[in-house]
């Protein structure tokens, strides 16, 4: 008989713990009330909050960002030094242009 009694006690504890777990799952996280108040006060939408969290400020990233490009310019002194034409001019190109007096088109591939 003690075994049956202990089994019912354990099952009752399981039900209580499951009820507590469900209450924790459905409870609001800290700050949710304040967030709702701020959204209501400033008439913010969910898209505004997502934009603020993503940090993109509503702008799409460039389609060319992060892509490797084919080099357009090569260093005649060192064939491994190349430049695609994006970003700052490399130091080797600036130095070669000053030294030889040639224009950028001379270093084109």
DAPE-V855694 format. One line per field, one symbol per residue. phi: phi as a letter, one per 20 degrees, with the letter a starting at -180 (. if undefined). psi: psi as a letter, one per 20 degrees, with the letter a starting at -180 (. if undefined). burial: 1 if it has 9 or more other C-alpha atoms within 8 Angstrom, else 0. A space follows every 50 residues. Layout:
# DAPE-V855694
phi->???
psi->???
burial->???
This chain:
# DAPE-V855694
phi->.ffffffffffffffffffffffffeffffnffffffffffeledfffff ffffmelndefffefneedffdccfffcfeecbendnffffffffffffe meefffefe
psi->hhggghghgghghggghhggghhghiqqqpihghghgggggjlqrhhggh ghhhjikjqqqqhipiqpqpqhqqphhoiiorpiiqaqpqhhggghhggi jrrhhhjq.
burial->00000000000000000000000000000000000001100001000010 11000100000000000000111110000001110000100011011000 000000100
